[in-house]
Structure formats: C-alpha cells, structure tokens
Amino acid sequence: MNKFFNDRERLAEIVLRAAVAIAFMYPAIDAFFNPSSWIGFFPVWMLGFVPDPVLLHLFGASEIIIAIWLLFAKRIFIPSVLATLYLVGIVALNWRFIDLLFRDVSILGISIALALTHYKK
C-alpha cells in the first residue's frame, strides 16, 4: 500500500512540475514569434535600458531555463523559488491585467507548494 502512495505522489509531482514548466515555456516561445503580444507586460520603467526585443528574449531565455530545471532536476527548491518570485513580480507589476493573469495566481500556488515540498529535501 505504501508503494502505491509513493507512486501516486511521484506522479502528482511530475504533473505539478510540468504545469509550471509549461506556463514558463509557452510565453517564452510565443514571444519569439509574437513579441508585440508580450512586451506590454513589462513595466515602463524596465524598458529602454536595452532594446525591447533583447529584454523580452533574455527574460524568455531565463523562463526556459527555469522550466527545464523544474522538469529535469532532482532538486528543485531553487527553481521553484525562482518561479515563485517571477510569478509574484508578474502579477504584482501587472495587476491591471488581472482578468488575464488570474491563472498565474494558481500557478504561483503550485510553485510555492513545490518549493515548500523540496525545502531541505
């Protein structure tokens, strides 16, 4: 019976990791093809330091790194915390788009749960 629960817990963790990873990969990949759809989510004060496409694609590259780290690493406390911080920032800095970002709050909950589960594991 214990093995049954361990297998189910492992499968649940894989699903949670994949959910967060997909949520991080999709915008990064789509921003490559449709940058004008994503650049508007950056606060005005972040724009102009580097060309907007560079900012967008550097951010996207960091999202892909976090996603891959979550999917394939054995220890995922750090990428879970990074995902949590990214999502807090995205929601906090774009509160006016909450009708679009409300799902990010759920994904934030998943990343927090993964971080808590893997703290000092």
N, C-alpha and C positions, 0 to 999 in steps of 0.2 A: 504494500500500500504506500509506503514512504517513497519508493521509486516512482510511483505514479504521480505523486505530488511534485517531486523534483522535476520530472519530465514536463509537467504542465507549467511549473514555474519557469523553467528554462524557455519553453515555447512562448510564454507570455512576455518574457524579457526580450526575446528576439522580435516579437511583434512591436513592442514599445520602442525598441531601438530603431527598427525600420520606419516606424511612424515619424519619429523626429528626423531621421536621416532624409526621408523623402521630402519632408517640409523644408529642409535646408537645401536640398539639391534642386528642387523644382525652380525656385526663384533665381538661383544662380545660373541655371541652364537657360531659362526663359529670358533672363536679362541679356544674355549673349545675342539672342535673336530679336528681342523687342526691348531695347534699352529704354526707350521713351516711356514704357509702361512702368518702369521700376525706379527711375531716377527721382521721381517726385516724392518718394518715400523718405529721401534723405532730407534732414532739416537744412534750411537755407544756410545756416552758419557753417555747415560741413562742406558746402560746395565752393569751388573756386580755388582751393589750395592746390589741387591737381586737376587736370581736365576731368570733366564729369564721367566720361567713359572709363577712365583709368580708376577712379574711385569706385565706380559701380562694379568693375570686373575684379578689382582687388578684394572688395567685400565679398563678391561671389566666390572667388577662389578660397577665401577663408571659410565660407559656408560649406563648400565642398570638402575641405579638409576636415571640418568638424563632423560632417556626415559620414565620411569614410572611416574616421576614427571611431565613431559610435558603432558603425556596422561591424568592424573587424577587430577591434582591440579587445583584449581580455579585461583590462582595467579601464573603466570608462568614467571614473569620477570627474577627471579634469574636463573631458569634452562635454559631459553633462552640465557641469557648472558653466562652461563657456556658452553652451546652447541656452542655458537659463539666462545668463547675462545679456546675450544677443536679443532674446525674446523680450526681456524686460525693457531693454532700450528701444526696440522696435515699437512695442505697444505704448510705452511712455512718450516717446517722441512723435508718435502719430495718432494720438488719442482721437483726433478729429475724424479719423477713418475707422473708428471702432466698428462700424457696420461691416467693414471688410476684414478687420483684424480680430474679431471676436474669437475666431477659431485659433488664433495664435495664443490666446489665453489658455485654451485647453492643451495645446502643445506645450506651453510653458509648464503646466501642471505635470505633464509626462516627464519633461526634462528634470524638474525638481524631484519627482519620485525616483528617477534613475540615479540622480546624484545622491539622494538620501540612501538608496539601496546599496550603492557602491562606496559609500564613505568608509574608509579604513577597512576595506574588504580584503 
